Amino acid sequence: MKNEIIVKVPATSANMGSGFDCIGIALDIWNTVKVKEFSSSSSKVSISGYGEDTLPTNQDNLVLQSFNRYFHEIDQPPPIVSIECNNQIALARGTGSSSAALVGGLYAANVYAGNLLSKHDLVDIAGRIEGHIDNVAPAIFGGMQIGIFQDDLIDVTNVPIYSDDLKAVLFVPDVAMETESARNVLGEKVLREDAIFNISRSALLIQSFVTGEWKNLTYATQDRMHQPARQKIFFPMKNIIRAALNSGAFGAYLSGAGSTILAFCVDREYTIGYEMADAAMKSGISGEIVVTKPSSKGVYHEE
């Protein structure tokens, strides 16, 4: 390997409203993973940015675990390395922080090993670890991705985004929502009418991005499969989404398992962000507004 490997991996927004556990999009917010050879008895991790005071820096670190997992997958002993993580993706906020750690570690290991595996191979490994691929697929390939499981196989398809004028306004609350807790509130069964509601809107979601008919996102980002249940543990959700739509957003939804609310627009982004934050504040929640855009680029090696 060279003296240092630098890998960049994007934030992601999963579900996108109606595409529960199968559709996600990459965002132009980036974590950085730097890997160096290290002369010691064990690898070490250092962290800056989000999680610098809370994330583990020992063998429990997810970036290091996924780095080592790669070498187990190719039947080689993991090398001893020093890993530096700079995290610009907020933790436990529904923007793919854990997927970024997982993908960052796997991809850095692949570069270290000489790119023995393809990105599709990495999606397969990451999908088996995560159990769903709506975050890891866009983190690896960029853009908007549809992921499916077929028995033991994982398939990923890119959705061409019509234009690059679309913006993403994120209200990132100060309160976290752990993915496991947000999943535990979901029911085991879905009513047929709710399944039809989501199927029709997920089809419209794909059509909206392919054709640029952004006004359809108002309906395409609606959901009955996970957001109503998660409303019970994040009660400001409806008010923040309503504020985004009323101030000019095409569509808005709970990003991933939350707690971030994401709104799509092509203009008025700062007005939309202000109104989202104001609605949250009136519900007793503070947070940060982040204005960004979808990223056509996924994880990459910065040479």
C-alpha positions in Angstrom: 0.0 0.0 0.0 1.0 3.7 -0.3 1.9 5.5 2.9 -1.7 6.5 3.4 -5.1 5.5 2.0 -7.8 8.2 2.1 -11.4 7.1 1.5 -14.5 9.4 1.3 -17.9 8.0 1.9 -21.2 10.0 1.6 -24.2 10.3 3.9 -27.3 8.6 2.8 -31.1 8.9 3.2 -33.0 5.7 3.3 -36.7 4.9 2.7 -37.4 8.3 1.1 -40.9 8.1 2.5 -42.6 5.3 0.6 -39.6 3.1 -0.3 -39.2 1.4 3.1 -36.1 -0.7 3.4 -35.4 -0.8 -0.4 -34.7 2.8 -1.7 -32.1 5.2 -0.7 -30.1 8.2 -2.0 -26.6 9.5 -1.4 -26.1 13.1 -0.1 -23.3 15.5 -0.5 -22.0 15.2 3.1 -18.8 13.2 3.6 -17.0 11.2 6.2 -13.2 10.6 5.7 -11.3 7.4 6.6 -7.5 7.5 6.6 -5.6 4.2 6.9 -1.9 3.8 7.6 0.3 0.9 8.3 1.0 0.7 12.1 3.9 -0.9 13.9 2.2 -2.3 17.0 0.5 -5.4 18.4 -3.0 -4.1 17.5 -4.7 -1.6 15.3 -5.7 1.8 16.7 -8.5 4.2 15.8 -8.8 8.0 16.3 -11.9 10.0 15.7 -12.6 13.7 15.0 -16.0 15.4 14.3 -19.2 13.6 15.3 -18.6 11.0 17.9 -15.1 12.0 18.9 -16.0 11.8 22.6 -18.5 8.9 22.4 -17.6 6.4 19.7 -15.2 3.5 20.6 -11.6 3.6 19.5 -10.8 0.0 20.3 -11.8 -3.3 18.6 -15.5 -2.3 18.9 -15.1 0.5 16.4 -17.3 -0.2 13.4 -14.8 1.1 10.8 -12.1 -1.1 12.2 -14.5 -4.1 12.5 -15.6 -3.7 8.8 -11.9 -3.2 7.8 -11.1 -6.5 9.5 -14.2 -8.2 8.2 -13.1 -7.6 4.6 -9.9 -9.6 5.2 -11.9 -12.5 6.7 -14.1 -12.5 3.6 -11.0 -13.0 1.4 -9.4 -15.5 3.9 -6.5 -13.3 4.8 -5.3 -12.1 8.2 -6.2 -8.5 8.9 -3.2 -6.2 8.9 -2.3 -4.0 11.8 -3.2 -0.4 10.9 -3.9 3.1 12.2 -7.3 4.4 11.2 -8.3 8.1 11.4 -12.0 8.9 11.1 -13.3 12.4 10.4 -17.1 12.3 10.8 -19.2 14.9 9.2 -22.3 12.7 9.3 -24.4 13.1 12.5 -24.8 10.0 14.6 -28.1 8.2 15.1 -30.0 10.8 13.0 -31.1 8.7 10.0 -28.5 9.9 7.5 -26.4 6.7 7.3 -23.7 7.2 9.9 -23.4 3.5 10.6 -23.5 2.5 6.9 -20.8 5.1 6.2 -18.6 3.5 8.9 -19.3 0.1 7.5 -18.7 1.1 3.9 -15.7 3.2 4.7 -14.0 0.4 6.5 -14.7 -2.2 3.7 -13.7 0.1 0.9 -10.5 1.2 2.6 -9.6 -2.5 3.1 -10.3 -3.2 -0.5 -7.9 -0.5 -1.6 -5.4 -1.7 0.9 -5.6 -5.3 -0.5 -5.3 -4.1 -4.1 -9.0 -3.8 -5.1 -9.6 -7.6 -5.1 -13.4 -7.1 -4.9 -15.9 -5.1 -7.0 -18.3 -2.6 -5.6 -21.1 -5.2 -6.1 -19.1 -7.6 -3.9 -18.8 -4.9 -1.3 -22.6 -4.3 -1.4 -23.1 -8.0 -0.9 -20.9 -8.1 2.2 -22.4 -4.9 3.6 -25.9 -6.0 2.9 -25.4 -9.3 4.8 -24.0 -7.4 7.8 -26.7 -4.7 7.8 -29.6 -6.9 6.8 -30.9 -4.2 4.4 -29.2 -2.3 1.7 -31.1 1.0 1.3 -28.2 2.9 3.0 -25.2 0.8 1.9 -26.1 0.7 -1.8 -26.1 4.5 -2.3 -23.1 4.9 0.0 -21.2 2.6 -2.4 -22.6 3.6 -5.8 -23.9 7.1 -5.1 -27.1 8.5 -6.6 -30.4 6.9 -5.9 -30.5 3.1 -5.6 -33.1 0.4 -5.4 -32.0 -2.7 -3.5 -33.7 -6.1 -3.3 -33.0 -9.5 -1.6 -33.8 -12.6 -3.6 -33.2 -15.6 -1.4 -29.4 -15.3 -0.7 -28.8 -12.9 -3.5 -28.6 -9.1 -3.4 -29.4 -7.0 -6.4 -29.0 -3.2 -6.8 -30.3 -1.0 -9.5 -29.5 2.7 -10.1 -32.3 5.2 -10.6 -31.1 8.0 -13.0 -31.8 11.4 -11.5 -33.3 13.7 -14.1 -31.3 16.8 -13.2 -28.8 18.2 -10.6 -31.0 21.2 -9.6 -32.7 19.3 -6.7 -31.7 20.3 -3.2 -32.1 18.5 0.1 -32.9 20.5 3.2 -32.3 18.5 6.4 -33.6 19.4 9.8 -31.2 17.4 12.1 -32.7 17.4 15.7 -30.5 17.5 18.7 -32.2 14.3 19.9 -31.0 11.0 18.5 -33.1 8.0 17.4 -31.3 4.7 17.6 -32.2 2.5 14.6 -33.0 -0.5 16.8 -35.4 1.5 19.0 -37.1 2.9 15.9 -37.5 -0.6 14.4 -38.9 -2.0 17.6 -42.0 0.2 17.4 -42.9 -1.2 14.0 -45.7 -3.8 13.7 -45.1 -7.3 12.3 -48.0 -7.1 9.8 -49.2 -4.5 7.3 -52.7 -3.9 6.2 -53.3 -4.5 2.5 -54.6 -1.0 1.9 -51.4 0.4 3.5 -49.2 -1.9 1.3 -51.0 -0.7 -1.8 -50.6 2.9 -0.6 -46.9 2.5 -0.3 -46.4 0.4 -3.5 -48.2 3.0 -5.6 -46.2 5.9 -4.1 -42.8 4.1 -4.4 -43.5 3.7 -8.1 -44.3 7.4 -8.3 -41.1 8.2 -6.4 -39.0 6.5 -9.1 -41.0 8.2 -11.9 -40.5 11.6 -10.2 -36.7 11.2 -10.1 -36.4 9.8 -13.6 -38.6 12.5 -15.2 -37.9 15.5 -13.0 -41.6 15.9 -12.2 -40.7 17.1 -8.7 -44.2 18.2 -7.8 -45.2 14.5 -7.6 -42.8 14.1 -4.6 -45.6 15.5 -2.4 -47.4 12.2 -2.8 -44.4 10.0 -3.6 -42.8 10.7 -0.2 -45.9 9.8 1.8 -45.8 6.6 3.9 -48.0 4.3 5.9 -45.5 1.5 6.7 -43.1 3.0 9.2 -43.6 6.8 9.8 -47.0 6.5 11.6 -45.4 4.1 14.2 -42.3 6.2 14.5 -44.5 9.3 15.1 -45.2 7.9 18.5 -41.5 8.2 19.5 -40.8 11.4 17.6 -44.0 13.4 17.9 -42.8 16.6 16.1 -42.5 14.7 12.8 -45.8 15.6 11.2 -45.5 19.2 12.1 -42.0 19.5 10.7 -43.0 17.7 7.4 -46.2 19.9 7.2 -44.0 23.1 7.6 -41.7 22.0 4.9 -44.5 21.4 2.4 -46.3 24.6 3.3 -43.2 26.6 2.7 -42.5 25.2 -0.7 -40.9 21.8 -0.5 -42.0 19.3 -3.1 -41.8 16.4 -0.6 -40.6 15.7 2.9 -40.1 12.6 5.0 -38.4 11.0 8.0 -34.9 10.1 6.8 -34.1 6.5 7.6 -35.1 5.6 11.1 -34.9 9.3 12.1 -34.7 11.7 13.7 -33.7 13.8 10.7 -36.5 15.2 8.5 -35.5 15.7 4.8 -37.3 18.0 2.4 -36.7 18.2 -1.4 -36.8 21.5 -3.3 -35.2 23.5 -6.1 -35.4 26.9 -4.4 -36.5 28.6 -1.2 -34.3 26.2 0.6 -33.4 28.5 3.5 -37.0 29.5 4.0 -38.0 25.9 4.1 -35.2 25.2 6.6 -36.3 28.1 8.8 -39.9 26.9 8.8 -38.9 23.3 9.6 -36.8 24.5 12.5 -39.6 26.8 13.7 -42.1 24.0 13.7 -39.7 21.8 15.6 -39.0 24.6 18.2 -42.8 25.0 18.7 -42.9 21.3 19.5 -40.0 21.7 22.0 -37.2 20.3 19.7 -34.1 22.2 18.7 -31.7 21.2 16.0 -29.6 22.2 13.0 -30.5 23.0 9.4 -28.3 21.5 6.7 -28.7 22.4 3.0 -27.1 20.0 0.6 -28.0 18.0 -2.5 -28.0 14.4 -3.8 -24.5 13.1 -4.6 -24.0 11.2 -7.8 -20.8 9.9 -6.4 -20.5 7.1 -3.9 -17.5 6.0 -1.8 -14.2 6.7 -3.5 -10.4 6.6 -2.9 -8.9 10.0 -2.8 -5.6 9.6 -4.6 
